[in-house]
Amino acid sequence: MDKNIIVKVMKNKNKNIWIWLQSGKIYKAILCIDDGTLKIYDENDNLIIRRSGLSKLQVKQIENTIIKYGAKKLSEHAEPFKFL
């Protein structure tokens, strides 16, 4: 497979990055609907939760839950703390 095709396929994944403040701490979540994965990092960028094998519905439910905590969606190229 051509390298350019591989890179293009990777960029087309439906990945969402969320940042929110909870209990005085900043958290970041990276959810990929296509892969069914969730990764949540603390304010020191330590991975604290990793889940895989999630359905699209489960990923959407997780997104809706963190939105209730005031999460802001970031683009993949945004500076992480611009929303503050």
Summary of the structure (lengths in Angstrom):
residues: 84
radius of gyration: 13.8
end to end distance: 42.1
largest distance: 46.9
contacts: 194
relative contact order: 0.20
helix: 26%
strand: 35%
